[in-house]
Amino acid sequence: MTESKVSSQSSNKNTVLEYLFVLIGAAIIALGFNVFLFPNQVASGGVSGISTILNGLFGWNAGIIQYAFNIPLFIAGVLILGKKFGLKSLVGTLALPLFVIITGNWEAWTLNPLLGAIFGGIVVGLGIGLVFKGNASTGGTDLLAQIITKFTGLTLGTSVLFIDGVVAVSAAIVFDLEKGLYALIGLYVTTKTIDIVQLGFSQSKMVYIITNYEKEVRDAIYEEINRGITKIPAIGGYTGEARPVLMVVVYQTEFTKLKQVLKNVDPNAFVIVSDAYEVLGEGFKSV
C-alpha cells in the first residue's frame, strides 16, 4: 500500500472519529441539560441557559428555543466571520437541540439545585470538551461572542463572560437570586471540566531551578531520577550576572524525590513548580 493511501485512510479515520466526538458530545450535553440543569432552573450561560429562562417565562420547548437561536447565529457567523466553522460545527449546531428534544421527557436525576448545578456542569463540560476534541462547536453564544469581538474590539474571553453574565443575571431576575448563583456555580464547573477534558489531569510537574551548584544539581538529577535537564540562559535582574535556569519535567510520583535531591545538594536553591498537563517526547508520551 502506498504512503498516500495510508495517509488518506488515516485522514478519513480521523474525520470519522471527529464526527463521533461531535455527536457523542452533543448527546452528553443534552443529557446534562435535561436531567440536571433544566429541571432545577439552572441557567448556566449559553443558549441552553437562555432556553431555560424562556421556558420559565413562557413555557416554550427548550429544544425548539435552541434551534431558534442556534441556526440564525450559525448563519450570521458564516456571513460575518467567514466559512471557517465547517460542516462539523453545523452538525453540532443541529444535533444538540435534537438531542435536547429527544431526551426532553427524561426524569430529573436530582431536584437539588446545588447538585444539579455541580453535576450538570460536569456532564455539560464533558460534552463540550468532546465536541472541541472533534474540532467543532455547538454554535450558540460562542458564535455571538466572536461577532461581538469583531465589532467591539473586546477580547473573546470578555465577550463570552459578558454574555454568560447577562444570562446568569437574567436567571436571578426571572427565577430568584439563588438560581442566579447556582447558574454561576454551574458555569464555573463546566469551564473547569472542559479544561480537564482538553488537557487531562496534570500528571507531571515542570520545575525551574536556580542554584549556585548547577553541576552538582544536574548530576544528582541525572543519577537519582534519570531525567533530562534543559539549561536556559538567564541574567539576574539585580546583580546583572549570568544565572542559568535548569528546567526539568518529572512525573508527580518523582516530584518528592526531586525535592529531596535539591534539599541534599542545595537547600537554598530557588525553585518554581508548575503543572504540566501534557508532556510529549522521550521518557513521556510519544508525539
N, C-alpha and C positions, 0 to 999 in steps of 0.2 A: 504493500500500500504506500502510495507516495506521501511525502510530507504535507503537501497541500490538502490531500483528502483527510489526513489525520487532523490537521488544523481545522478544516471545515466541520468535521464531526464533533470535535471538541467545542467549537463555537456554537454549533446547534444544540449540543447538550447543555451548555451554559445558558443559552437563551431559554430553553425549556425550563431549566431549574429556576431562572429568574421569574418566569411567569408563575410557576408554582409558589414561589415565595410571595408574590403579589396576591394571589388568590387565597392562599392559606392565611396570610397576614390579614387580609380584609375580613375573612371569616372570623378570625380571632378577635379583631377589633369589634365586630358586630356582636359577638358573644359577650365580651366585656361590657359593652354598652347596654345590652338588653337584660343581662342578669345582675349587673352591679350598679352601673351609673344611672340609667334611666329610671328604674323603679324607685330609686332613692332621691331623684331630682337633683343629682349631682351634675351640674353643667360645667364640666372641666375644660372649657375652651373649645375652639374649633366649631365646625358646622354641627357636630354632634351635640355640643353644648347649646348652640342656637336652637336646634330641633327640640331639645329638652325644654327650653324656655317657652317656645311657641306652642308646644304641646300642652304645657301647663296653663298657658293663657287661653288657647282656643280649642284644645283637644285634637289638633291636627296630627295625622300619622307621621311619626318621626322619620321613617324611611322616605316617604314622599317629600317631606321638607328637605331632606338631604339631597335628593335628586334635584329639587327646585333650586338649590343653591349651587351644588357641585357642577352641574352641566353648564350653566351660564358662566360660572367662574372659570371653568376649563376653556371654554370658547374665548372668553376675554383674555385669558392667559396666553393662548396661542396667537390671538390677534395683536396683543400689546407687547408681549415678551418674545414672540417668535415660536417656531415649531420645534422647540427643544425638549418638550415634555414626552413626546413619543407615544407609541401605541401602548406600552406597559402602563403608563400613567393614566391613559384613557381607560384601560381595563380596570385599574384600581378605582378610578372615579366612578365607574358604572357598577363595579362589583360590590363595593361597600354598602351603598344603600339597599341593593338587592338582598344581601345577606342580613341587613338590619330588618327588612320586611319579612324574610323567611323565618328568622328567629324571634320575631316580634311577640309571639304568643308563649314563649318560654317563661316559666315561673322564675321569679327573683330568687337568687341563692342566699340573699340576706336582705333584710329590711332595716338594718342598722346603717345609717348614713355614713358613719365613720368607716366601718368595714367596707361599705360599698365604695367609698372614695379610695381607700387604700388598695383593695384587691381589684377594683375596676381600673385604677391607674396602672397596676402591674400588668393586667391582661391586655389592656389597650396599648400600653407601651411595648409589650412583647409583639403585638400585631404590627404596630407601626415600624418597629425595628426590622421585622421580617420584610415588610414592603420596601423599606430603604435598602435592605440587602438585595432586593430584586432590582435596584437602580430605578425605582419608580416612586410615585406618591399617590395618595388617595385624593388629591386635589384639595378642594375646600379652601380654608383660610390660609393655607401655605401659599397658594397662588395669589390670594388677595394681599398677603403681606409683601410678596415680590412686586406686585403692581404699586402698592403704596411706596415701597422703597424706590421704585423707578421714578415716581413723580415728586416725591418729597425730599429725597436725599437721605432719609433716615436709614440706619443700618437694618439689615434683615431681622436681626435679633430684637431690635427695638420695635419694629413693626409687628412681629409675632407677639411680643409681650403686650403691646398696646391692644391688639385685637382680643387676645385671651383675657386681658384685664377688663375690657369692656364687657365681655361675656360673663365673667365672674361677678362684676358689679351688677349687671342686669339680673343675674340669678338671685343676688341678695335683695334686689328691689322687688322682683316678681314673686319670689318664694319668701325667704326671710334671711336675716344676716347669717345665721348658722349655715344655711345651704350655700351661701356665697363663700364662707370659709372652707366648707367641705370641698367646694369646687377647686379652691386653691390647693388644698391637700392633694386632690386627685391629679391636678395638673403637674404638681411637683413630682409625685410618684411616677407619673407617666414619663416625664422628662428623664428621670434617673434610670428608669427601666430601659428606655431607648438607648441610653449610653451603654448600659451593660450588654444589650443585645449586639450593638455595633462594635464595642471594644472588648467585651468579655470582662470577667472578673480579673483584677490585677493579680498575676501570679509571680511577678518579678519586680525587683527594685532596681532603680537606676541610682547609682551612688557617685557623687563627685567628692574627691578628697584633695585637700590642700595640706601638704605636710613638709616639714623640713627634712624628713627622712624618706625621700622619694624612692630611692633604690631599694631600701630595706622593706618599705611597704609593698612595692611592686613584686619583689621576690617572694615575700611571705604570701601574697595573694595567689601568685602562680603555684607555689608549692603546696599550700594548705587547702586551697579552694579550687585550684585548677581552672581559673577564669582568666580570659584575656583582658588586657587593660589598654585603654586609649589615652595617650598623653596629649593634652590640649594646651598649647602655648597661652600664657596669660601674664599680665603685669599687675602687680599690687597697686591699688589706687592711691594709697598713702605713701608707700616707700618708693614707688616707681621701679621696683626691682622685678626681675623675671620670677614668676611663681607658677610653674606648670601645674595644671589641674589634672588629676588622674580620674578617669571615668571608667566605671566597671558596672556591668549588669549581672545580677545574681538572682536565682530563684529565692522566693521567700523563705524556703527551708534552709537556705545557705546564709541568710542575712545575719542571723545571730552569730554564726561562726565568723563572718566578716567583721562584725563589731568587736568580737574578742581578739581577732588578729590585729585590728587597729589599736585596740587598748594595750595590747602587749608591745607593739612596735613603737607607736607614738600616741600616747593618751591625750596629747594636746592638738592632735590633727583637727582641722576644720572640715566637717563632713556635712554634705547636703544629700538628703534622701528623698526620692520621689517615686511614685508608682509608674511602672512600665506596663502598659496594658497589652501590648503585643510586641514580641521580640522575634525577629526573623534572622536566621543565619546560623553559623556553626555553633553547636552547643545548645541551640534552642530549636524552634520550629523551622522547617525548610520554607523557602520563599514560595 
